[in-house]
Amino acid sequence: MKSDILFTTWNCENCSYIKTKINPDAIYEDDFFGKSGQTLSLLNAFSNSGTKKILEKFEFPDHVVTPALYTYDGTMIWEIKDLEAYLKEQGFLNAEKT
């Protein structure tokens, strides 16, 4: 199954901003899929070192910046505006809060 993976850190302002805008259906419905047929997964760390370890597992060791999005097709999105635009296009953001 295809999945986009959103990486966040608990004390990150932009992470909180994105998480408050996520479409509730993407959170509460197991059968909710994005425009390209993928699910949205969230990996949240409770420290910068935790974020670094998680991103290293995905072979992104030089970046410790969150939010970050690893798309189902292998693209990593670091810029908040690009991340927000992608999630919106895929239907993962709540239309009322965008």
Beta strands, then each sheet from edge to edge (+ up, - down):
strand 1: 3-9
strand 2: 39-45
strand 3: 68-70
strand 4: 76-77
sheet 1: 2+ 1+ 3- 4+
end
